[in-house]
Amino acid sequence: MQSANTLLKKIVRSSVLPFAVQHGMKKDFLPLCRTLSLSPCLKQDNSCNPSEKLDLDAWKRVMKSGLQEEVRETVSDDKELSTLSGTREILELWRLAGRSVPENISEDQLKTFMECPSKSAKKKYLKFLYLKELCKKNDKRKLEEKRERRLEAQEQASKTDETKRSPFMCLWTRNMDRAYSWRVAQSMIFGQPLVFDMSYEKDMSIREVTNTVKQIVLSESCNRRSADPFHIHFCNFKDDSLYHREFIKHYREAWGKLLITVTDQCYTEIFPKDKLIYLTADSPKVMKTFDHDKIYIVGSMVDRSIKTGVSLARAKRLGLETAALPLEKYLLWNTGAKNLTLDQMMHILLTLKDTGDWKAALEFVPKRKYCGFVSKPVHELKKTLNLINILKLGKRQDEVQKQFAKNYSKKLTQK
């Protein structure tokens, strides 16, 4: 009897209960309050208690609530997807209409756009996304252009390498190097000396020393390629100095093979004082012609703060003659200091040595520093330059006209 009771319980649990759960959505299928009681034969069993009765309505409520929650979740998801797709279509129409709307918008960005409290906030957010997308596109375009330029440079480098590797070019460069070296070797015996004063290390920073060495390297290469090179002397040059370290960094193994004279002695101990001329922009004496019998000294110094009078004071202490380039005599000076770089000085001195033409030599002065070459007397050009400066300062037109009338009347009286 007990086995029959348990069998009947299993049948009820496996067949009746799923059926009731499956039809739990329908209202009229089951009464409002029902309990499933067992047969009378099973009631006689002592193991059967009233507490073991199954409440189908409770099962029904539980299953109905679960199904309703699932349905609500699916409906809310469908509604959210429909609103997102609708807003995406609206934004696409705005973009096609010409408004500042980005092309690609993620779901998170759409949600933040929909959560904006006002129309102006939505417009600002769309503009922010649009500008952000433009910046990304510009960065990508710049990277592509840089990559294309790099590829073109590599192609050109490969072409030049092919030309350099040709036997004719190799032979030509080798022979030219020999010719240049032969000229410099001859200048060390018969050439005119040119001294670089290397005693300004304490007056410069490390960066200024590196710039000085770069300019001296350019000067040495320019002198080496010239038709009649100077015999370069590095005087007051100390071992293990900043100059020395920078030269070794640049030349490496070729430092010991340079055809120049390097010494720690002063130039007054090597050459007679009456032949030495110190070239400095602070000198009151102006250089008129290039003298082939003199030995010119150039201060190896780059000063960003433009320390005036340093080289002039050193030349006066040593009792040397000084000279400055006649820049105002041949150039209508505009702006900037009259200190030139060492490689520019080398170009000017080599041109003067070869031709003696100041106009050709001063072509190496940077063109931003002067307006043009002097074709009139200097006092007349100064007046015109003063007028230009007055116009730049923005003075009144009447004052400019009065100044011009005074200058013009003076010119007529002088004639």
TORKOL-4160 file (C-alpha; in steps of 0.2 Angstrom, whole numbers, padded with zeros to 4 digits, m for minus):
415
<pt num="1" X="0000" Y="0000" Z="0000"/>
<pt num="2" X="0014" Y="0012" Z="0004"/>
<pt num="3" X="0023" Y="0008" Z="m0012"/>
<pt num="4" X="0006" Y="0012" Z="m0022"/>
<pt num="5" X="0005" Y="0029" Z="m0012"/>
<pt num="6" X="0023" Y="0034" Z="m0017"/>
<pt num="7" X="0020" Y="0029" Z="m0035"/>
<pt num="8" X="0004" Y="0040" Z="m0036"/>
<pt num="9" X="0014" Y="0054" Z="m0028"/>
<pt num="10" X="0027" Y="0053" Z="m0042"/>
<pt num="11" X="0014" Y="0052" Z="m0056"/>
<pt num="12" X="0005" Y="0068" Z="m0049"/>
<pt num="13" X="0022" Y="0077" Z="m0048"/>
<pt num="14" X="0027" Y="0072" Z="m0065"/>
<pt num="15" X="0011" Y="0074" Z="m0075"/>
<pt num="16" X="m0001" Y="0086" Z="m0066"/>
<pt num="17" X="0010" Y="0099" Z="m0059"/>
<pt num="18" X="0019" Y="0103" Z="m0076"/>
<pt num="19" X="0002" Y="0104" Z="m0084"/>
<pt num="20" X="m0004" Y="0116" Z="m0072"/>
<pt num="21" X="0012" Y="0126" Z="m0073"/>
<pt num="22" X="0011" Y="0126" Z="m0092"/>
<pt num="23" X="m0007" Y="0133" Z="m0092"/>
<pt num="24" X="m0004" Y="0145" Z="m0078"/>
<pt num="25" X="m0007" Y="0160" Z="m0089"/>
<pt num="26" X="m0025" Y="0156" Z="m0092"/>
<pt num="27" X="m0037" Y="0162" Z="m0078"/>
<pt num="28" X="m0052" Y="0151" Z="m0080"/>
<pt num="29" X="m0042" Y="0135" Z="m0082"/>
<pt num="30" X="m0042" Y="0131" Z="m0063"/>
<pt num="31" X="m0052" Y="0138" Z="m0049"/>
<pt num="32" X="m0046" Y="0152" Z="m0038"/>
<pt num="33" X="m0042" Y="0141" Z="m0023"/>
<pt num="34" X="m0039" Y="0122" Z="m0025"/>
<pt num="35" X="m0029" Y="0109" Z="m0017"/>
<pt num="36" X="m0025" Y="0092" Z="m0024"/>
<pt num="37" X="m0030" Y="0079" Z="m0011"/>
<pt num="38" X="m0026" Y="0060" Z="m0013"/>
<pt num="39" X="m0039" Y="0046" Z="m0016"/>
<pt num="40" X="m0048" Y="0038" Z="m0001"/>
<pt num="41" X="m0038" Y="0023" Z="m0002"/>
<pt num="42" X="m0023" Y="0033" Z="0001"/>
<pt num="43" X="m0031" Y="0043" Z="0015"/>
<pt num="44" X="m0031" Y="0027" Z="0025"/>
<pt num="45" X="m0012" Y="0027" Z="0025"/>
<pt num="46" X="m0005" Y="0033" Z="0041"/>
<pt num="47" X="0010" Y="0041" Z="0032"/>
<pt num="48" X="m0002" Y="0053" Z="0023"/>
<pt num="49" X="m0004" Y="0069" Z="0032"/>
<pt num="50" X="m0015" Y="0085" Z="0028"/>
<pt num="51" X="0002" Y="0095" Z="0027"/>
<pt num="52" X="0007" Y="0085" Z="0012"/>
<pt num="53" X="m0006" Y="0093" Z="0001"/>
<pt num="54" X="0000" Y="0103" Z="m0014"/>
<pt num="55" X="m0005" Y="0121" Z="m0016"/>
<pt num="56" X="m0007" Y="0123" Z="m0035"/>
<pt num="57" X="m0011" Y="0141" Z="m0034"/>
<pt num="58" X="0005" Y="0145" Z="m0025"/>
<pt num="59" X="0015" Y="0136" Z="m0039"/>
<pt num="60" X="0004" Y="0145" Z="m0052"/>
<pt num="61" X="0008" Y="0163" Z="m0044"/>
<pt num="62" X="0027" Y="0159" Z="m0043"/>
<pt num="63" X="0028" Y="0153" Z="m0062"/>
<pt num="64" X="0017" Y="0168" Z="m0067"/>
<pt num="65" X="0028" Y="0180" Z="m0059"/>
<pt num="66" X="0044" Y="0173" Z="m0067"/>
<pt num="67" X="0036" Y="0173" Z="m0084"/>
<pt num="68" X="0030" Y="0191" Z="m0082"/>
<pt num="69" X="0047" Y="0197" Z="m0077"/>
<pt num="70" X="0055" Y="0189" Z="m0092"/>
<pt num="71" X="0042" Y="0196" Z="m0103"/>
<pt num="72" X="0045" Y="0214" Z="m0096"/>
<pt num="73" X="0063" Y="0212" Z="m0098"/>
<pt num="74" X="0061" Y="0207" Z="m0116"/>
<pt num="75" X="0049" Y="0221" Z="m0119"/>
<pt num="76" X="0060" Y="0234" Z="m0111"/>
<pt num="77" X="0075" Y="0227" Z="m0122"/>
<pt num="78" X="0065" Y="0229" Z="m0138"/>
<pt num="79" X="0059" Y="0246" Z="m0133"/>
<pt num="80" X="0077" Y="0252" Z="m0130"/>
<pt num="81" X="0084" Y="0244" Z="m0146"/>
<pt num="82" X="0070" Y="0253" Z="m0156"/>
<pt num="83" X="0074" Y="0270" Z="m0148"/>
<pt num="84" X="0092" Y="0268" Z="m0151"/>
<pt num="85" X="0089" Y="0263" Z="m0169"/>
<pt num="86" X="0077" Y="0278" Z="m0171"/>
<pt num="87" X="0089" Y="0290" Z="m0164"/>
<pt num="88" X="0103" Y="0283" Z="m0175"/>
<pt num="89" X="0093" Y="0286" Z="m0190"/>
<pt num="90" X="0089" Y="0304" Z="m0185"/>
<pt num="91" X="0107" Y="0308" Z="m0182"/>
<pt num="92" X="0111" Y="0300" Z="m0199"/>
<pt num="93" X="0098" Y="0312" Z="m0207"/>
<pt num="94" X="0106" Y="0327" Z="m0198"/>
<pt num="95" X="0123" Y="0322" Z="m0204"/>
<pt num="96" X="0117" Y="0321" Z="m0222"/>
<pt num="97" X="0108" Y="0338" Z="m0220"/>
<pt num="98" X="0125" Y="0346" Z="m0216"/>
<pt num="99" X="0125" Y="0347" Z="m0197"/>
<pt num="100" X="0140" Y="0343" Z="m0187"/>
<pt num="101" X="0137" Y="0325" Z="m0183"/>
<pt num="102" X="0150" Y="0312" Z="m0182"/>
<pt num="103" X="0149" Y="0297" Z="m0194"/>
<pt num="104" X="0152" Y="0283" Z="m0182"/>
<pt num="105" X="0143" Y="0283" Z="m0165"/>
<pt num="106" X="0144" Y="0269" Z="m0152"/>
<pt num="107" X="0129" Y="0263" Z="m0141"/>
<pt num="108" X="0136" Y="0271" Z="m0126"/>
<pt num="109" X="0138" Y="0288" Z="m0135"/>
<pt num="110" X="0120" Y="0286" Z="m0141"/>
<pt num="111" X="0114" Y="0283" Z="m0123"/>
<pt num="112" X="0123" Y="0298" Z="m0116"/>
<pt num="113" X="0116" Y="0308" Z="m0130"/>
<pt num="114" X="0098" Y="0303" Z="m0126"/>
<pt num="115" X="0101" Y="0306" Z="m0107"/>
<pt num="116" X="0106" Y="0324" Z="m0111"/>
<pt num="117" X="0094" Y="0336" Z="m0102"/>
<pt num="118" X="0091" Y="0349" Z="m0115"/>
<pt num="119" X="0093" Y="0352" Z="m0134"/>
<pt num="120" X="0108" Y="0364" Z="m0132"/>
<pt num="121" X="0117" Y="0350" Z="m0122"/>
<pt num="122" X="0113" Y="0337" Z="m0135"/>
<pt num="123" X="0120" Y="0349" Z="m0149"/>
<pt num="124" X="0136" Y="0353" Z="m0138"/>
<pt num="125" X="0139" Y="0334" Z="m0136"/>
<pt num="126" X="0137" Y="0330" Z="m0154"/>
<pt num="127" X="0149" Y="0344" Z="m0159"/>
<pt num="128" X="0161" Y="0337" Z="m0146"/>
<pt num="129" X="0160" Y="0320" Z="m0154"/>
<pt num="130" X="0161" Y="0328" Z="m0172"/>
<pt num="131" X="0177" Y="0338" Z="m0167"/>
<pt num="132" X="0185" Y="0322" Z="m0159"/>
<pt num="133" X="0182" Y="0312" Z="m0174"/>
<pt num="134" X="0189" Y="0326" Z="m0185"/>
<pt num="135" X="0205" Y="0326" Z="m0174"/>
<pt num="136" X="0207" Y="0307" Z="m0176"/>
<pt num="137" X="0205" Y="0308" Z="m0195"/>
<pt num="138" X="0218" Y="0322" Z="m0196"/>
<pt num="139" X="0230" Y="0312" Z="m0185"/>
<pt num="140" X="0228" Y="0297" Z="m0196"/>
<pt num="141" X="0230" Y="0308" Z="m0212"/>
<pt num="142" X="0246" Y="0315" Z="m0205"/>
<pt num="143" X="0253" Y="0298" Z="m0200"/>
<pt num="144" X="0249" Y="0292" Z="m0218"/>
<pt num="145" X="0258" Y="0307" Z="m0226"/>
<pt num="146" X="0273" Y="0305" Z="m0214"/>
<pt num="147" X="0274" Y="0287" Z="m0219"/>
<pt num="148" X="0273" Y="0291" Z="m0238"/>
<pt num="149" X="0287" Y="0304" Z="m0236"/>
<pt num="150" X="0298" Y="0292" Z="m0226"/>
<pt num="151" X="0295" Y="0279" Z="m0240"/>
<pt num="152" X="0300" Y="0292" Z="m0253"/>
<pt num="153" X="0315" Y="0297" Z="m0244"/>
<pt num="154" X="0320" Y="0279" Z="m0243"/>
<pt num="155" X="0318" Y="0277" Z="m0261"/>
<pt num="156" X="0328" Y="0292" Z="m0265"/>
<pt num="157" X="0342" Y="0286" Z="m0253"/>
<pt num="158" X="0342" Y="0270" Z="m0261"/>
<pt num="159" X="0344" Y="0278" Z="m0278"/>
<pt num="160" X="0358" Y="0289" Z="m0271"/>
<pt num="161" X="0366" Y="0274" Z="m0264"/>
<pt num="162" X="0366" Y="0266" Z="m0280"/>
<pt num="163" X="0374" Y="0281" Z="m0289"/>
<pt num="164" X="0387" Y="0282" Z="m0275"/>
<pt num="165" X="0391" Y="0263" Z="m0277"/>
<pt num="166" X="0395" Y="0265" Z="m0295"/>
<pt num="167" X="0413" Y="0263" Z="m0299"/>
<pt num="168" X="0415" Y="0280" Z="m0307"/>
<pt num="169" X="0408" Y="0290" Z="m0292"/>
<pt num="170" X="0418" Y="0280" Z="m0280"/>
<pt num="171" X="0434" Y="0284" Z="m0290"/>
<pt num="172" X="0429" Y="0302" Z="m0292"/>
<pt num="173" X="0426" Y="0305" Z="m0273"/>
<pt num="174" X="0442" Y="0296" Z="m0269"/>
<pt num="175" X="0452" Y="0307" Z="m0281"/>
<pt num="176" X="0444" Y="0323" Z="m0275"/>
<pt num="177" X="0447" Y="0318" Z="m0257"/>
<pt num="178" X="0465" Y="0316" Z="m0261"/>
<pt num="179" X="0466" Y="0332" Z="m0270"/>
<pt num="180" X="0458" Y="0341" Z="m0255"/>
<pt num="181" X="0470" Y="0333" Z="m0243"/>
<pt num="182" X="0485" Y="0338" Z="m0254"/>
<pt num="183" X="0479" Y="0356" Z="m0255"/>
<pt num="184" X="0477" Y="0357" Z="m0236"/>
<pt num="185" X="0494" Y="0348" Z="m0234"/>
<pt num="186" X="0502" Y="0361" Z="m0245"/>
<pt num="187" X="0493" Y="0375" Z="m0235"/>
<pt num="188" X="0501" Y="0368" Z="m0219"/>
<pt num="189" X="0518" Y="0372" Z="m0226"/>
<pt num="190" X="0515" Y="0387" Z="m0238"/>
<pt num="191" X="0498" Y="0394" Z="m0233"/>
<pt num="192" X="0492" Y="0408" Z="m0223"/>
<pt num="193" X="0488" Y="0404" Z="m0205"/>
<pt num="194" X="0471" Y="0407" Z="m0197"/>
<pt num="195" X="0470" Y="0405" Z="m0178"/>
<pt num="196" X="0455" Y="0399" Z="m0168"/>
<pt num="197" X="0456" Y="0405" Z="m0150"/>
<pt num="198" X="0450" Y="0391" Z="m0140"/>
<pt num="199" X="0451" Y="0400" Z="m0123"/>
<pt num="200" X="0432" Y="0404" Z="m0121"/>
<pt num="201" X="0426" Y="0388" Z="m0113"/>
<pt num="202" X="0423" Y="0396" Z="m0096"/>
<pt num="203" X="0413" Y="0409" Z="m0103"/>
<pt num="204" X="0400" Y="0397" Z="m0111"/>
<pt num="205" X="0388" Y="0384" Z="m0106"/>
<pt num="206" X="0389" Y="0366" Z="m0112"/>
<pt num="207" X="0376" Y="0369" Z="m0126"/>
<pt num="208" X="0385" Y="0384" Z="m0132"/>
<pt num="209" X="0401" Y="0374" Z="m0133"/>
<pt num="210" X="0393" Y="0360" Z="m0143"/>
<pt num="211" X="0386" Y="0374" Z="m0155"/>
<pt num="212" X="0404" Y="0381" Z="m0157"/>
<pt num="213" X="0411" Y="0364" Z="m0161"/>
<pt num="214" X="0398" Y="0362" Z="m0174"/>
<pt num="215" X="0402" Y="0379" Z="m0182"/>
<pt num="216" X="0421" Y="0375" Z="m0182"/>
<pt num="217" X="0418" Y="0358" Z="m0190"/>
<pt num="218" X="0408" Y="0367" Z="m0204"/>
<pt num="219" X="0422" Y="0380" Z="m0205"/>
<pt num="220" X="0435" Y="0366" Z="m0207"/>
<pt num="221" X="0426" Y="0357" Z="m0221"/>
<pt num="222" X="0423" Y="0373" Z="m0230"/>
<pt num="223" X="0442" Y="0377" Z="m0229"/>
<pt num="224" X="0446" Y="0360" Z="m0235"/>
<pt num="225" X="0436" Y="0362" Z="m0251"/>
<pt num="226" X="0442" Y="0379" Z="m0255"/>
<pt num="227" X="0455" Y="0382" Z="m0269"/>
<pt num="228" X="0468" Y="0391" Z="m0258"/>
<pt num="229" X="0464" Y="0385" Z="m0240"/>
<pt num="230" X="0471" Y="0392" Z="m0224"/>
<pt num="231" X="0483" Y="0383" Z="m0212"/>
<pt num="232" X="0471" Y="0382" Z="m0197"/>
<pt num="233" X="0478" Y="0383" Z="m0179"/>
<pt num="234" X="0468" Y="0378" Z="m0163"/>
<pt num="235" X="0478" Y="0388" Z="m0150"/>
<pt num="236" X="0475" Y="0387" Z="m0131"/>
<pt num="237" X="0467" Y="0370" Z="m0134"/>
<pt num="238" X="0468" Y="0359" Z="m0118"/>
<pt num="239" X="0466" Y="0340" Z="m0118"/>
<pt num="240" X="0451" Y="0332" Z="m0109"/>
<pt num="241" X="0442" Y="0349" Z="m0111"/>
<pt num="242" X="0424" Y="0351" Z="m0117"/>
<pt num="243" X="0430" Y="0356" Z="m0134"/>
<pt num="244" X="0441" Y="0341" Z="m0135"/>
<pt num="245" X="0427" Y="0329" Z="m0130"/>
<pt num="246" X="0415" Y="0337" Z="m0143"/>
<pt num="247" X="0428" Y="0336" Z="m0157"/>
<pt num="248" X="0430" Y="0317" Z="m0153"/>
<pt num="249" X="0411" Y="0314" Z="m0153"/>
<pt num="250" X="0410" Y="0322" Z="m0170"/>
<pt num="251" X="0426" Y="0316" Z="m0179"/>
<pt num="252" X="0429" Y="0300" Z="m0169"/>
<pt num="253" X="0444" Y="0291" Z="m0177"/>
<pt num="254" X="0447" Y="0305" Z="m0190"/>
<pt num="255" X="0452" Y="0317" Z="m0176"/>
<pt num="256" X="0470" Y="0312" Z="m0176"/>
<pt num="257" X="0471" Y="0312" Z="m0195"/>
<pt num="258" X="0465" Y="0331" Z="m0197"/>
<pt num="259" X="0477" Y="0342" Z="m0207"/>
<pt num="260" X="0477" Y="0356" Z="m0194"/>
<pt num="261" X="0489" Y="0362" Z="m0180"/>
<pt num="262" X="0482" Y="0359" Z="m0162"/>
<pt num="263" X="0492" Y="0366" Z="m0148"/>
<pt num="264" X="0490" Y="0372" Z="m0130"/>
<pt num="265" X="0501" Y="0387" Z="m0132"/>
<pt num="266" X="0495" Y="0404" Z="m0135"/>
<pt num="267" X="0496" Y="0412" Z="m0152"/>
<pt num="268" X="0507" Y="0426" Z="m0145"/>
<pt num="269" X="0520" Y="0412" Z="m0141"/>
<pt num="270" X="0520" Y="0405" Z="m0159"/>
<pt num="271" X="0518" Y="0421" Z="m0170"/>
<pt num="272" X="0525" Y="0438" Z="m0169"/>
<pt num="273" X="0513" Y="0451" Z="m0161"/>
<pt num="274" X="0515" Y="0464" Z="m0175"/>
<pt num="275" X="0507" Y="0451" Z="m0187"/>
<pt num="276" X="0492" Y="0446" Z="m0177"/>
<pt num="277" X="0475" Y="0455" Z="m0180"/>
<pt num="278" X="0460" Y="0450" Z="m0168"/>
<pt num="279" X="0444" Y="0450" Z="m0178"/>
<pt num="280" X="0430" Y="0455" Z="m0166"/>
<pt num="281" X="0413" Y="0464" Z="m0169"/>
<pt num="282" X="0417" Y="0476" Z="m0154"/>
<pt num="283" X="0432" Y="0483" Z="m0161"/>
<pt num="284" X="0432" Y="0502" Z="m0165"/>
<pt num="285" X="0444" Y="0500" Z="m0180"/>
<pt num="286" X="0436" Y="0494" Z="m0196"/>
<pt num="287" X="0445" Y="0482" Z="m0208"/>
<pt num="288" X="0447" Y="0490" Z="m0225"/>
<pt num="289" X="0456" Y="0477" Z="m0235"/>
<pt num="290" X="0462" Y="0459" Z="m0233"/>
<pt num="291" X="0480" Y="0458" Z="m0229"/>
<pt num="292" X="0489" Y="0442" Z="m0235"/>
<pt num="293" X="0504" Y="0445" Z="m0224"/>
<pt num="294" X="0494" Y="0446" Z="m0207"/>
<pt num="295" X="0488" Y="0432" Z="m0196"/>
<pt num="296" X="0469" Y="0434" Z="m0192"/>
<pt num="297" X="0462" Y="0427" Z="m0175"/>
<pt num="298" X="0444" Y="0422" Z="m0173"/>
<pt num="299" X="0437" Y="0419" Z="m0156"/>
<pt num="300" X="0429" Y="0402" Z="m0154"/>
<pt num="301" X="0414" Y="0407" Z="m0145"/>
<pt num="302" X="0395" Y="0406" Z="m0147"/>
<pt num="303" X="0386" Y="0417" Z="m0135"/>
<pt num="304" X="0367" Y="0417" Z="m0135"/>
<pt num="305" X="0366" Y="0431" Z="m0122"/>
<pt num="306" X="0378" Y="0441" Z="m0133"/>
<pt num="307" X="0392" Y="0446" Z="m0120"/>
<pt num="308" X="0399" Y="0461" Z="m0128"/>
<pt num="309" X="0417" Y="0466" Z="m0126"/>
<pt num="310" X="0424" Y="0449" Z="m0120"/>
<pt num="311" X="0435" Y="0446" Z="m0136"/>
<pt num="312" X="0440" Y="0464" Z="m0137"/>
<pt num="313" X="0446" Y="0464" Z="m0118"/>
<pt num="314" X="0456" Y="0449" Z="m0121"/>
<pt num="315" X="0465" Y="0456" Z="m0137"/>
<pt num="316" X="0468" Y="0472" Z="m0127"/>
<pt num="317" X="0476" Y="0462" Z="m0112"/>
<pt num="318" X="0488" Y="0454" Z="m0124"/>
<pt num="319" X="0492" Y="0470" Z="m0133"/>
<pt num="320" X="0485" Y="0465" Z="m0150"/>
<pt num="321" X="0478" Y="0474" Z="m0165"/>
<pt num="322" X="0459" Y="0472" Z="m0167"/>
<pt num="323" X="0448" Y="0474" Z="m0182"/>
<pt num="324" X="0429" Y="0473" Z="m0186"/>
<pt num="325" X="0421" Y="0469" Z="m0203"/>
<pt num="326" X="0415" Y="0484" Z="m0212"/>
<pt num="327" X="0396" Y="0479" Z="m0212"/>
<pt num="328" X="0389" Y="0496" Z="m0210"/>
<pt num="329" X="0400" Y="0503" Z="m0225"/>
<pt num="330" X="0393" Y="0490" Z="m0237"/>
<pt num="331" X="0377" Y="0484" Z="m0230"/>
<pt num="332" X="0361" Y="0494" Z="m0225"/>
<pt num="333" X="0359" Y="0485" Z="m0208"/>
<pt num="334" X="0342" Y="0481" Z="m0202"/>
<pt num="335" X="0340" Y="0471" Z="m0186"/>
<pt num="336" X="0350" Y="0460" Z="m0175"/>
<pt num="337" X="0368" Y="0459" Z="m0168"/>
<pt num="338" X="0383" Y="0461" Z="m0179"/>
<pt num="339" X="0391" Y="0445" Z="m0172"/>
<pt num="340" X="0392" Y="0432" Z="m0186"/>
<pt num="341" X="0394" Y="0413" Z="m0184"/>
<pt num="342" X="0411" Y="0405" Z="m0186"/>
<pt num="343" X="0407" Y="0396" Z="m0203"/>
<pt num="344" X="0401" Y="0413" Z="m0210"/>
<pt num="345" X="0417" Y="0421" Z="m0205"/>
<pt num="346" X="0427" Y="0407" Z="m0214"/>
<pt num="347" X="0417" Y="0409" Z="m0230"/>
<pt num="348" X="0420" Y="0428" Z="m0229"/>
<pt num="349" X="0438" Y="0427" Z="m0226"/>
<pt num="350" X="0441" Y="0414" Z="m0240"/>
<pt num="351" X="0431" Y="0424" Z="m0252"/>
<pt num="352" X="0441" Y="0440" Z="m0248"/>
<pt num="353" X="0457" Y="0430" Z="m0249"/>
<pt num="354" X="0453" Y="0423" Z="m0266"/>
<pt num="355" X="0444" Y="0439" Z="m0274"/>
<pt num="356" X="0446" Y="0454" Z="m0263"/>
<pt num="357" X="0428" Y="0459" Z="m0266"/>
<pt num="358" X="0419" Y="0464" Z="m0251"/>
<pt num="359" X="0402" Y="0463" Z="m0260"/>
<pt num="360" X="0405" Y="0445" Z="m0264"/>
<pt num="361" X="0412" Y="0441" Z="m0247"/>
<pt num="362" X="0397" Y="0449" Z="m0238"/>
<pt num="363" X="0384" Y="0439" Z="m0247"/>
<pt num="364" X="0387" Y="0426" Z="m0234"/>
<pt num="365" X="0379" Y="0437" Z="m0221"/>
<pt num="366" X="0361" Y="0432" Z="m0217"/>
<pt num="367" X="0349" Y="0442" Z="m0227"/>
<pt num="368" X="0337" Y="0444" Z="m0213"/>
<pt num="369" X="0350" Y="0456" Z="m0205"/>
<pt num="370" X="0351" Y="0469" Z="m0218"/>
<pt num="371" X="0340" Y="0477" Z="m0231"/>
<pt num="372" X="0352" Y="0478" Z="m0245"/>
<pt num="373" X="0369" Y="0484" Z="m0251"/>
<pt num="374" X="0374" Y="0502" Z="m0250"/>
<pt num="375" X="0374" Y="0511" Z="m0266"/>
<pt num="376" X="0374" Y="0529" Z="m0259"/>
<pt num="377" X="0384" Y="0538" Z="m0245"/>
<pt num="378" X="0380" Y="0531" Z="m0228"/>
<pt num="379" X="0373" Y="0548" Z="m0220"/>
<pt num="380" X="0359" Y="0548" Z="m0233"/>
<pt num="381" X="0355" Y="0530" Z="m0231"/>
<pt num="382" X="0354" Y="0533" Z="m0212"/>
<pt num="383" X="0341" Y="0546" Z="m0215"/>
<pt num="384" X="0330" Y="0535" Z="m0226"/>
<pt num="385" X="0332" Y="0521" Z="m0213"/>
<pt num="386" X="0326" Y="0533" Z="m0199"/>
<pt num="387" X="0311" Y="0536" Z="m0209"/>
<pt num="388" X="0307" Y="0518" Z="m0211"/>
<pt num="389" X="0309" Y="0516" Z="m0193"/>
<pt num="390" X="0297" Y="0530" Z="m0190"/>
<pt num="391" X="0284" Y="0522" Z="m0201"/>
<pt num="392" X="0286" Y="0505" Z="m0192"/>
<pt num="393" X="0284" Y="0514" Z="m0175"/>
<pt num="394" X="0267" Y="0520" Z="m0181"/>
<pt num="395" X="0269" Y="0539" Z="m0179"/>
<pt num="396" X="0257" Y="0552" Z="m0186"/>
<pt num="397" X="0258" Y="0556" Z="m0205"/>
<pt num="398" X="0261" Y="0574" Z="m0202"/>
<pt num="399" X="0277" Y="0571" Z="m0192"/>
<pt num="400" X="0283" Y="0559" Z="m0205"/>
<pt num="401" X="0280" Y="0572" Z="m0219"/>
<pt num="402" X="0289" Y="0586" Z="m0209"/>
<pt num="403" X="0304" Y="0574" Z="m0206"/>
<pt num="404" X="0304" Y="0570" Z="m0225"/>
<pt num="405" X="0303" Y="0589" Z="m0229"/>
<pt num="406" X="0318" Y="0593" Z="m0218"/>
<pt num="407" X="0329" Y="0579" Z="m0225"/>
<pt num="408" X="0324" Y="0584" Z="m0243"/>
<pt num="409" X="0328" Y="0603" Z="m0240"/>
<pt num="410" X="0345" Y="0598" Z="m0232"/>
<pt num="411" X="0349" Y="0587" Z="m0248"/>
<pt num="412" X="0345" Y="0602" Z="m0259"/>
<pt num="413" X="0356" Y="0614" Z="m0249"/>
<pt num="414" X="0370" Y="0601" Z="m0250"/>
<pt num="415" X="0369" Y="0601" Z="m0269"/>
